[in-house]
Amino acid sequence: MSTIDKELVRQKIKMADGYLEDMKIYLKEEKNASGMSTETRYALERVFHLAVEKMLEVNNYFIRVLNAKPVDDLQSTFISMGDLGILPQDFARKISPITGVRNILVHQYEKLDFDLFLRNLRENIGDFETYFSHVLTFIEKK
């Protein structure tokens, strides 16, 4: 097992948290999807994507540094974080589907149901902070 670069992890979490703060601003602008401008919608989708990318970078970093079993897909990186004791297992299972939304945004292999995206994001926005908290708590214990 390699030494964890705590500063690297903190930097990635800080960047993801900045994207989260941007998401919160965009979510305040309009309560429903039909009233949201195209520019705000695209900006919200992009900062969501960037926040998830940083989380995946953190997941993959820990999988590599802690010599965890390699995973087959992005969703499994969250499950692996649970297996490593970085995230509680139930939370890891809850947040892991976030990668499916990221894949739709990145690869555009299907149309995003923006109303559903917006509703789910509003209901689960706290999951980002919960993730950050678990990761930061883990590195402080190391």
C-alpha positions in Angstrom: 0.0 0.0 0.0 1.3 3.4 -1.0 1.1 6.5 1.1 -2.0 8.6 0.6 -1.3 12.1 -0.8 -3.7 13.9 1.4 -3.2 17.3 -0.3 -4.0 15.8 -3.7 -7.2 14.4 -2.3 -8.1 17.7 -0.6 -7.5 19.6 -3.8 -9.8 17.3 -5.8 -12.5 17.6 -3.1 -12.1 21.4 -3.0 -12.6 21.5 -6.8 -15.6 19.3 -6.6 -17.0 21.4 -3.8 -16.6 24.5 -6.0 -18.7 22.8 -8.7 -21.2 21.9 -6.1 -21.5 25.6 -5.0 -22.0 26.5 -8.7 -24.8 23.9 -8.9 -26.5 25.4 -5.9 -26.5 28.9 -7.5 -28.0 27.5 -10.7 -30.6 25.6 -8.8 -31.7 28.8 -7.0 -32.2 30.6 -10.3 -35.3 28.7 -11.4 -37.5 26.2 -9.5 -38.6 24.2 -12.5 -37.0 23.0 -15.7 -39.4 24.8 -18.1 -38.4 28.2 -16.7 -34.7 27.6 -16.8 -32.8 29.2 -19.6 -30.8 27.0 -22.0 -27.6 28.6 -20.8 -28.4 27.8 -17.1 -29.4 24.3 -18.0 -26.2 23.6 -19.9 -24.1 25.2 -17.1 -25.8 23.1 -14.5 -25.3 19.9 -16.5 -21.6 20.8 -17.0 -20.8 21.6 -13.3 -22.6 18.4 -12.3 -20.5 16.5 -14.8 -17.3 18.1 -13.5 -18.2 17.4 -9.9 -18.8 13.7 -10.6 -15.5 13.6 -12.6 -13.6 14.8 -9.6 -15.3 12.2 -7.4 -14.4 9.5 -9.8 -10.8 10.7 -9.8 -10.8 10.4 -6.0 -12.3 7.0 -6.2 -9.8 5.7 -8.7 -7.0 7.3 -6.8 -7.9 5.4 -3.6 -8.5 2.1 -5.6 -5.0 2.4 -7.0 -3.2 3.6 -3.9 -4.8 1.2 -1.5 -4.3 -1.7 -4.0 -8.0 -2.5 -4.2 -9.4 -4.9 -6.7 -9.7 -3.3 -10.1 -13.3 -2.4 -11.1 -15.1 -3.0 -14.3 -17.1 0.3 -14.5 -17.4 3.7 -13.0 -20.4 2.8 -10.8 -18.3 0.1 -9.2 -15.7 2.7 -8.0 -18.2 3.9 -5.5 -18.9 0.4 -4.3 -15.1 -0.1 -4.0 -15.0 3.0 -1.8 -17.5 1.3 0.5 -15.4 -1.9 0.5 -12.3 0.1 1.4 -14.2 1.6 4.4 -14.0 5.1 3.0 -17.8 5.4 2.4 -20.5 3.5 4.3 -21.7 0.6 2.2 -25.3 1.9 2.1 -24.2 5.3 1.0 -21.9 3.9 -1.6 -24.8 1.9 -3.1 -27.0 5.0 -3.0 -24.6 7.4 -4.7 -23.1 5.0 -7.3 -25.9 5.5 -9.9 -24.7 9.1 -10.3 -22.3 7.7 -12.9 -25.2 6.8 -15.2 -26.3 10.4 -15.3 -22.7 11.4 -16.0 -22.5 8.9 -18.8 -25.7 10.3 -20.4 -24.3 13.8 -20.2 -20.9 12.8 -21.6 -21.8 10.3 -24.2 -25.3 11.5 -25.1 -26.4 8.0 -26.0 -29.9 8.9 -24.8 -31.8 12.0 -24.1 -31.6 13.3 -20.6 -34.9 13.7 -18.9 -34.0 17.1 -17.5 -37.1 17.4 -15.3 -36.1 14.1 -13.6 -32.5 15.2 -13.4 -33.4 18.5 -11.8 -35.8 16.8 -9.3 -33.3 14.2 -8.3 -30.5 16.7 -8.1 -32.5 18.9 -5.7 -33.5 15.9 -3.6 -30.0 14.5 -3.4 -27.7 17.5 -3.6 -26.6 16.8 0.0 -25.0 13.5 -1.2 -22.1 15.5 -2.6 -21.3 17.0 0.7 -21.8 13.7 2.4 -19.3 12.1 0.0 -16.8 14.9 0.6 -17.1 14.6 4.4 -16.5 10.8 4.4 -13.5 11.1 2.2 -12.0 14.0 4.2 -12.7 12.1 7.5 -10.9 9.0 6.1 -7.8 10.9 5.1 -7.6 12.7 8.4 -7.6 9.3 10.2 -4.6 8.1 8.1 
